[in-house]
Amino acid sequence: MKEFDTIAAIATPVGEGGISIIRVSGEKAIEISDSVFRAKNGKKISEMNTYTMRYGNIIDRETDDIIDEVIVALMKGPKSFTAEDVVEINCHGGVVATNKVLEQVIKAGARIAEPGEFTKRAFLNGRIDLSQAEAVMDIISAKTEVSMKAAVQQSKGRLSREINVLCDNLLNVLAAIEHTVDFTEDDEEIDPSVTENIKHKVEEFLQNTNNLLETAEEGKIIREGLSMVIVGKPNVGKSSLLNVLLNEKRAIVTDIAGTTRDVIEEYINLDGIPIKIVDTAGIRDTEDVVERIGVERSREKINEADLVVLMLDMSRELDNEDREIIESVKGKKYICILNKIDLNTKLNDKIVDELENKIEISTVTGFGIDVLKEKIKDMFFNGNIDTESIIITNTRHKQALFRAKENCEIALKEINNNAFLDLVSIYITSALKALGEITGAEIEEDLVNKIFSDFCVGK
C-alpha cells in the first residue's frame, strides 16, 4: 500500500534562498494541501484549474496561525510528472520556513517521500520508462552542456526508441520460429529459406546492437566524466598542471618535496567533456606516515583512471623513481608530459624516447597546454565530440546490451549448426529479457529500488 500513499518532500536545495518548493503527490494531494492553505480570494485548491497558481498562506491547523506566505501550483493527474495529482507549494527559502511548511503538510496526512520516489511513481504509473527515469538524475548531475544534452535526449525517449526497434526485431524472430515450428510436421524438413530469413534477422540485430555499443565508451565519459590522473615523482609540476588547467590556485605549490600528501579531485570542462582531474601525491619511498598513505592512494588512482598523465621533469635527469613510475603506467592509456621546457634540458634517456604520446609543456608559461587538451580529445573522441551519435551513456544499459548480444551470438551459432529452432528461441528470449531491463519491461523489484535510491529526496 506504500505506493498509494500521498507523499511530500522539499524539491529544492535546503538553505537560504529566494524560494523553496514543497512537492506533494498522490490521491489526497489536493485534499491535504487544501487543509493547510488559505487563498487570498477564499477559494480552494480543488476549485483551481490544472496548470494554474494561487496566492495565499500556509496556516497551522491547530492554532490557525499563519506559517508562511506562499504561491500554490496545481497539476492534475495523469498530466503531471508523477501522473498523479501534484501540488507544489512555493514558500520562502530558508531552513526554518521550508521545514515549517513541510511539517504542516505531513501533519495533514502526507508522508515524507523516499529518495527518488516522485520519479519512481512516474515510472510505475507508465509515464516514463526506466531509462527515461535514470535520465532525470543525469540531467540533475550533468557537469557540462554536452552531458546535459545527452541526458535530455535520453529523457525524451531517444534510447527507448532504439531499444524498442531492437525488441521488435527479436519479436519478429520469435514469431517466425513459432510459426515454423507450429506448421511443420514432425517428419517434414524446415524450409531452408525460412531458416535463412531467421538467420538474417539475427545478424541484423547484432549489427544494430554493435552500432549502439560503439557509442558506449564515449557515452560513459560524457555522463560520468573522464577520470584523468596526474602522476609523477615529487616536484615535477603535477599540482602546477592542475592549477593551470583549472585556471585557479587550487593546489599548494612549493619547492618542498611532498607538499601534496593526499589526492585532490576537481572537474574541468574541456569543450563539453567533463574531466575529473586527480592530482596525486608524488610517488616515492618515504618514511613519513601521512605521505606514505598518500602515495598508496596515488597507486590506487592509477588503476582506476581512464587516462594517466605521466609527468617528467625536463630539468632533471631520469632517476629510479621516474623509472618505477614509468613501469607502473605501462599497459594504461597514458600521455607523457615533459614539463619545465622553459628551463635547461637535462632529461635525455632511451626509456623516455620509447614512450608514446609525449608532449612538451611549461606550467609556468602555459606552453603546450592547448596541445595537451587537443590530445585528450583526439584519444577519446577522435578530435570531434558528436553528441548526435552518442546514445549509450549508462553502464547498466551497456551491460544489458552485451547480454543481449551474447545470447544472439549463441543463437546465430546454433542456427549455423542446424540446431532445432526451439533451442534457438531460448537464446532469443533471453536476449529480449536483457533489453527489457533497460526500459524496465523486464526487471527485478530490488534493482528498481536500488536505482531510485540513488536519487535525491524530492526528485
C-alpha positions as CSV (number, residue, x, y, z in Angstrom):
1,M,0.0,0.0,0.0
2,K,3.0,2.2,0.3
3,E,2.9,3.1,-3.4
4,F,-0.5,4.6,-2.9
5,D,0.3,7.0,-0.1
6,T,0.3,10.7,-0.7
7,I,4.0,11.8,-0.4
8,A,5.6,15.1,0.2
9,A,9.2,16.4,0.1
10,I,11.3,19.5,-0.4
11,A,12.1,19.6,-4.1
12,T,14.7,22.4,-3.9
13,P,18.1,22.6,-2.1
14,V,17.6,23.3,1.6
15,G,19.3,26.6,2.7
16,E,19.0,30.3,2.3
17,G,17.4,31.4,-1.0
18,G,14.5,33.3,-2.6
19,I,12.0,30.4,-2.6
20,S,11.7,26.7,-1.7
21,I,9.3,24.3,-3.2
22,I,7.5,21.5,-1.3
23,R,6.1,18.9,-3.7
24,V,3.0,16.9,-2.8
25,S,1.9,13.9,-4.9
26,G,-0.9,11.3,-4.6
27,E,-4.6,10.7,-4.4
28,K,-5.0,13.0,-1.5
29,A,-2.5,15.7,-2.6
30,I,-5.3,18.3,-3.2
31,E,-7.3,17.4,-0.1
32,I,-4.2,17.6,2.2
33,S,-2.9,20.8,0.6
34,D,-6.4,22.4,0.9
35,S,-6.4,21.7,4.6
36,V,-3.3,23.8,5.3
37,F,-3.8,26.5,2.6
38,R,-5.9,29.7,2.8
39,A,-6.1,31.5,-0.5
40,K,-6.5,35.3,-0.5
41,N,-9.6,35.0,-2.7
42,G,-11.1,32.5,-0.4
43,K,-11.2,29.7,-3.0
44,K,-9.9,26.2,-2.5
45,I,-7.2,24.4,-4.5
46,S,-9.8,21.8,-5.5
47,E,-11.6,24.7,-7.4
48,M,-8.5,25.5,-9.4
49,N,-7.9,24.5,-13.0
50,T,-4.9,22.4,-13.7
51,Y,-1.6,24.2,-14.5
52,T,-2.7,27.3,-12.6
53,M,-1.3,29.0,-9.5
54,R,-2.9,30.7,-6.5
55,Y,-1.6,33.1,-3.8
56,G,-2.3,32.7,-0.1
57,N,-0.9,31.5,3.2
58,I,0.0,28.2,4.8
59,I,-1.6,28.0,8.2
60,D,-1.2,26.0,11.4
61,R,-4.3,23.8,11.5
62,E,-4.3,23.7,15.3
63,T,-3.8,27.4,16.1
64,D,-4.8,29.0,12.8
65,D,-1.6,31.0,12.8
66,I,0.0,31.9,9.5
67,I,3.2,29.9,8.9
68,D,4.3,31.5,5.6
69,E,3.1,33.4,2.6
70,V,3.1,31.1,-0.5
71,I,2.0,30.5,-4.1
72,V,0.5,27.1,-4.8
73,A,0.6,25.4,-8.2
74,L,-1.7,22.6,-9.2
75,M,-1.0,19.8,-11.8
76,K,-3.8,17.3,-12.0
77,G,-3.0,13.7,-13.0
78,P,-2.4,12.0,-15.3
79,K,-0.8,15.1,-16.9
80,S,1.7,15.7,-14.2
81,F,5.3,14.5,-13.6
82,T,4.1,11.5,-11.5
83,A,0.9,11.0,-13.4
84,E,-0.9,11.7,-10.1
85,D,-2.4,14.9,-8.7
86,V,0.5,17.1,-7.8
87,V,0.6,20.3,-5.7
88,E,3.7,22.4,-5.4
89,I,3.9,24.9,-2.6
90,N,6.3,27.8,-3.3
91,C,7.3,29.3,0.0
92,H,10.1,31.5,1.2
93,G,13.6,29.9,1.1
94,G,15.4,29.1,4.3
95,V,15.6,26.0,6.6
96,V,13.0,27.2,9.2
97,A,10.3,28.4,6.8
98,T,10.6,25.4,4.5
99,N,10.5,22.8,7.2
100,K,7.6,24.5,8.9
101,V,5.5,24.3,5.7
102,L,6.5,20.7,5.2
103,E,5.7,19.9,8.8
104,Q,2.1,21.1,8.3
105,V,1.7,19.0,5.1
106,I,2.9,15.9,7.0
107,K,0.6,16.6,9.9
108,A,-2.3,16.9,7.4
109,G,-1.7,13.3,6.2
110,A,1.1,13.1,3.8
111,R,4.3,11.1,4.4
112,I,7.9,12.0,3.7
113,A,8.9,10.8,0.2
114,E,11.8,8.4,-0.1
115,P,14.8,9.2,-2.4
116,G,13.6,9.3,-6.0
117,E,10.1,8.3,-5.1
118,F,8.5,11.0,-7.3
119,T,10.4,9.8,-10.4
120,K,9.7,6.2,-9.3
121,R,6.0,6.9,-9.4
122,A,6.3,8.4,-12.8
123,F,7.9,5.1,-13.9
124,L,5.4,2.8,-12.1
125,N,2.5,4.8,-13.5
126,G,3.8,4.4,-17.0
127,R,4.5,8.0,-17.8
128,I,8.2,7.3,-18.4
129,D,10.2,4.1,-18.8
130,L,13.2,3.2,-16.7
131,S,15.9,4.6,-19.0
132,Q,14.0,8.0,-19.1
133,A,13.7,7.9,-15.3
134,E,17.5,7.4,-15.0
135,A,18.0,10.4,-17.4
136,V,16.3,12.6,-14.8
137,M,19.1,12.1,-12.4
138,D,21.6,12.5,-15.3
139,I,20.1,15.9,-16.0
140,I,20.5,17.0,-12.4
141,S,24.1,15.8,-12.1
142,A,25.2,17.0,-15.6
143,K,28.5,18.8,-15.4
144,T,28.7,20.2,-19.0
145,E,26.3,21.3,-21.7
146,V,27.2,18.2,-23.7
147,S,26.4,15.8,-20.9
148,M,23.2,17.8,-20.3
149,K,22.2,17.5,-23.9
150,A,22.8,13.7,-23.9
151,A,20.7,13.3,-20.7
152,V,17.8,15.4,-22.2
153,Q,17.8,13.3,-25.3
154,Q,17.5,10.2,-23.2
155,S,14.8,11.7,-21.1
156,K,12.8,12.3,-24.2
157,G,13.0,8.6,-25.1
158,R,15.8,8.5,-27.7
159,L,17.3,5.4,-26.2
160,S,13.9,3.9,-25.6
161,R,13.1,4.2,-29.3
162,E,16.3,2.5,-30.3
163,I,15.7,-0.4,-27.8
164,N,12.1,-0.8,-29.0
165,V,13.4,-1.2,-32.5
166,L,15.7,-4.0,-31.3
167,C,12.9,-5.6,-29.4
168,D,10.6,-5.6,-32.4
169,N,13.5,-7.3,-34.4
170,L,13.7,-10.1,-31.8
171,L,9.9,-10.4,-31.5
172,N,9.8,-10.9,-35.3
173,V,12.4,-13.7,-35.0
174,L,10.4,-15.4,-32.2
175,A,7.2,-15.1,-34.3
176,A,8.9,-16.7,-37.3
177,I,10.3,-19.5,-35.2
178,E,7.0,-20.2,-33.6
179,H,5.1,-20.1,-36.9
180,T,7.7,-22.5,-38.5
181,V,7.6,-25.0,-35.5
182,D,3.8,-25.0,-35.3
183,F,3.2,-25.5,-39.0
184,T,5.9,-28.0,-39.7
185,E,5.1,-31.7,-39.4
186,D,7.4,-33.9,-37.3
187,D,8.7,-35.8,-40.3
188,E,8.9,-32.7,-42.5
189,E,12.1,-30.7,-43.0
190,I,12.0,-27.0,-42.4
191,D,12.1,-24.8,-45.5
192,P,15.8,-23.6,-45.8
193,S,14.6,-20.2,-46.9
194,V,12.8,-19.8,-43.5
195,T,15.9,-20.6,-41.6
196,E,17.9,-18.3,-43.8
197,N,15.4,-15.5,-43.1
198,I,15.6,-16.0,-39.3
199,K,19.4,-16.0,-39.6
200,H,19.3,-12.7,-41.5
201,K,17.1,-11.1,-38.8
202,V,19.5,-12.2,-36.0
203,E,22.5,-10.9,-38.0
204,E,20.7,-7.6,-38.5
205,F,20.0,-7.4,-34.7
206,L,23.7,-8.0,-34.0
207,Q,24.8,-5.3,-36.4
208,N,22.4,-2.7,-34.9
209,T,23.4,-3.7,-31.3
210,N,27.1,-3.3,-32.2
211,N,26.3,0.2,-33.6
212,L,24.8,1.2,-30.3
213,L,27.7,-0.3,-28.2
214,E,30.2,1.6,-30.3
215,T,29.0,4.8,-28.6
216,A,29.2,3.3,-25.1
217,E,32.7,4.3,-24.2
218,E,32.3,7.9,-25.3
219,G,28.8,8.0,-23.7
220,K,30.1,6.9,-20.3
221,I,32.7,9.7,-20.4
222,I,30.0,12.2,-21.3
223,R,27.8,11.1,-18.5
224,E,30.3,10.3,-15.7
225,G,33.3,12.3,-16.8
226,L,36.8,11.3,-17.9
227,S,39.0,10.3,-14.9
228,M,42.4,11.7,-15.6
229,V,45.2,11.0,-13.0
230,I,48.4,13.1,-12.9
231,V,51.3,11.0,-11.6
232,G,55.0,11.6,-11.2
233,K,57.6,11.9,-8.5
234,P,57.6,14.9,-6.1
235,N,58.2,18.4,-7.6
236,V,57.8,17.5,-11.3
237,G,54.9,20.0,-11.6
238,K,51.7,17.9,-11.0
239,S,50.0,20.5,-8.8
240,S,51.1,23.3,-11.1
241,L,49.4,21.5,-14.1
242,L,46.2,21.1,-12.0
243,N,46.2,24.8,-11.3
244,V,46.8,25.7,-14.9
245,L,44.0,23.5,-16.2
246,L,41.6,24.9,-13.5
247,N,42.8,28.5,-14.0
248,E,43.0,28.9,-10.3
249,K,45.4,28.1,-7.4
250,R,43.6,25.0,-6.2
251,A,46.7,23.1,-5.1
252,I,49.6,24.4,-2.9
253,V,52.8,24.6,-5.0
254,T,56.2,24.9,-3.3
255,D,59.8,23.8,-3.9
256,I,59.5,21.4,-0.9
257,A,59.1,17.8,-2.0
258,G,56.0,16.0,-0.7
259,T,53.8,19.1,-0.4
260,T,50.8,17.2,-1.9
261,R,50.1,14.4,0.6
262,D,46.6,13.4,-0.4
263,V,44.5,13.1,-3.6
264,I,42.9,16.3,-4.9
265,E,40.0,15.9,-7.3
266,E,38.5,18.7,-9.4
267,Y,36.4,18.9,-12.6
268,I,37.1,20.9,-15.7
269,N,35.0,21.4,-18.9
270,L,37.0,20.5,-22.0
271,D,34.8,21.5,-24.9
272,G,31.9,19.7,-23.3
273,I,33.9,16.8,-21.9
274,P,33.6,16.7,-18.1
275,I,37.1,15.7,-16.9
276,K,37.8,14.8,-13.3
277,I,41.4,15.7,-12.8
278,V,43.1,13.8,-9.9
279,D,46.3,15.4,-8.6
280,T,48.2,12.7,-6.6
281,A,50.9,12.7,-4.1
282,G,54.4,12.4,-5.6
283,I,55.2,8.7,-5.8
284,R,58.4,7.9,-3.9
285,D,59.7,5.8,-1.0
286,T,59.2,7.9,2.2
287,E,59.3,7.4,6.0
288,D,56.6,10.0,6.5
289,V,53.4,8.0,7.6
290,V,51.0,10.6,6.1
291,E,52.8,11.0,2.9
292,R,53.1,7.2,2.5
293,I,49.3,6.9,2.7
294,G,49.0,9.5,0.0
295,V,51.5,7.5,-2.2
296,E,49.4,4.4,-1.8
297,R,46.3,6.3,-2.8
298,S,48.2,7.6,-5.8
299,R,48.9,4.0,-6.9
300,E,45.2,3.1,-6.5
301,K,44.1,6.0,-8.6
302,I,46.4,4.9,-11.5
303,N,44.5,1.6,-11.6
304,E,41.1,3.4,-11.6
305,A,41.9,6.0,-14.2
306,D,40.6,6.3,-17.8
307,L,43.7,8.3,-18.6
308,V,47.1,8.6,-16.8
309,V,49.2,11.8,-17.3
310,L,52.7,10.8,-16.6
311,M,54.8,13.9,-15.7
312,L,58.6,14.1,-16.1
313,D,60.9,17.0,-15.2
314,M,62.9,18.1,-18.3
315,S,65.3,20.0,-16.0
316,R,66.4,16.8,-14.1
317,E,67.9,13.6,-15.3
318,L,65.8,10.4,-15.1
319,D,66.2,8.5,-11.8
320,N,65.0,5.3,-10.3
321,E,61.8,6.9,-9.0
322,D,60.9,8.1,-12.5
323,R,61.7,4.6,-14.0
324,E,59.4,2.9,-11.4
325,I,56.5,5.3,-12.2
326,I,57.0,4.7,-15.9
327,E,56.7,1.0,-15.4
328,S,53.5,1.4,-13.3
329,V,51.7,3.2,-16.2
330,K,52.6,0.7,-18.9
331,G,49.5,-1.1,-20.2
332,K,47.4,2.0,-19.3
333,K,46.2,4.7,-21.7
334,Y,48.6,7.5,-21.0
335,I,50.1,10.8,-22.1
336,C,53.7,11.6,-21.2
337,I,54.2,15.2,-20.2
338,L,57.7,16.6,-20.4
339,N,57.4,19.6,-18.1
340,K,59.7,22.6,-17.5
341,I,60.6,23.0,-21.1
342,D,61.4,26.7,-20.3
343,L,64.5,25.5,-18.2
344,N,67.7,23.9,-19.3
345,T,67.1,20.4,-20.6
346,K,68.8,17.6,-18.8
347,L,66.4,14.8,-19.4
348,N,67.9,12.5,-22.1
349,D,67.2,8.8,-21.8
350,K,66.4,5.9,-24.1
351,I,63.4,5.0,-21.9
352,V,61.9,8.4,-22.5
353,D,62.4,8.1,-26.2
354,E,60.4,4.9,-26.3
355,L,57.4,6.5,-24.5
356,E,54.3,7.3,-26.6
357,N,52.1,10.4,-26.7
358,K,54.9,12.8,-25.5
359,I,54.0,16.5,-25.1
360,E,56.4,19.2,-24.1
361,I,54.9,21.8,-21.8
362,S,55.7,24.6,-19.3
363,T,53.2,25.1,-16.5
364,V,54.9,28.5,-15.9
365,T,54.4,30.0,-19.4
366,G,51.5,27.8,-20.5
367,F,53.3,26.4,-23.5
368,G,51.9,23.1,-24.7
369,I,48.7,23.2,-22.6
370,D,46.4,23.6,-25.7
371,V,48.3,20.7,-27.3
372,L,47.5,18.6,-24.3
373,K,43.8,19.4,-24.4
374,E,43.6,18.5,-28.1
375,K,45.5,15.3,-27.5
376,I,42.9,14.2,-24.9
377,K,40.0,14.9,-27.3
378,D,41.8,13.0,-30.1
379,M,42.5,10.0,-27.9
380,F,38.9,9.6,-26.7
381,F,36.7,11.3,-29.3
382,N,38.9,11.2,-32.5
383,G,39.1,15.0,-32.1
384,N,35.4,15.6,-32.5
385,I,32.6,15.3,-30.0
386,D,29.4,14.2,-31.9
387,T,26.6,14.1,-29.3
388,E,24.1,13.2,-32.0
389,S,25.7,9.8,-32.4
390,I,26.1,9.1,-28.7
391,I,23.2,7.0,-27.3
392,I,24.5,4.6,-24.7
393,T,25.8,6.6,-21.7
394,N,24.8,4.3,-18.8
395,T,27.0,1.3,-17.7
396,R,23.9,-0.6,-16.7
397,H,22.4,-0.2,-20.2
398,K,25.7,-1.2,-21.8
399,Q,25.8,-4.4,-19.7
400,A,22.3,-5.3,-20.7
401,L,23.1,-4.8,-24.4
402,F,26.1,-7.0,-24.0
403,R,24.0,-9.8,-22.6
404,A,21.5,-9.5,-25.4
405,K,24.3,-9.5,-27.9
406,E,26.0,-12.6,-26.4
407,N,22.7,-14.6,-26.4
408,C,22.1,-13.7,-30.0
409,E,25.6,-14.7,-31.0
410,I,25.0,-18.1,-29.4
411,A,21.6,-18.2,-31.3
412,L,23.4,-17.5,-34.6
413,K,26.0,-20.2,-33.9
414,E,23.2,-22.7,-33.2
415,I,21.4,-21.7,-36.4
416,N,24.7,-22.3,-38.4
417,N,25.0,-25.7,-36.7
418,N,21.5,-26.6,-37.9
419,A,20.2,-26.8,-34.3
420,F,16.5,-27.1,-33.5
421,L,14.7,-23.8,-33.7
422,D,13.2,-24.4,-30.3
423,L,16.7,-24.2,-28.8
424,V,17.4,-21.0,-30.8
425,S,14.3,-19.4,-29.4
426,I,15.6,-19.9,-25.8
427,Y,18.5,-17.6,-26.5
428,I,16.4,-15.1,-28.4
429,T,14.0,-14.9,-25.4
430,S,17.0,-14.3,-23.1
431,A,18.2,-11.5,-25.3
432,L,14.7,-9.9,-25.3
433,K,14.6,-10.0,-21.5
434,A,18.0,-8.4,-21.3
435,L,16.7,-5.5,-23.5
436,G,13.7,-5.2,-21.2
437,E,15.9,-4.5,-18.3
438,I,16.9,-1.2,-20.0
439,T,13.4,0.2,-20.3
440,G,12.0,-1.6,-17.2
441,A,9.8,-4.0,-19.1
442,E,11.8,-6.9,-17.5
443,I,13.5,-6.0,-14.3
444,E,13.6,-7.2,-10.7
445,E,12.0,-5.0,-8.0
446,D,15.2,-4.9,-5.9
447,L,17.1,-3.4,-8.9
448,V,14.3,-0.8,-9.4
449,N,14.6,0.2,-5.7
450,K,18.4,0.4,-6.0
451,I,18.2,2.7,-9.0
452,F,15.8,5.1,-7.4
453,S,17.6,5.1,-4.0
454,D,20.5,6.9,-5.7
455,F,18.2,9.9,-6.4
456,C,17.9,12.9,-4.2
457,V,14.8,13.3,-2.0
458,G,12.2,15.5,-3.7
459,K,13.0,14.1,-7.1
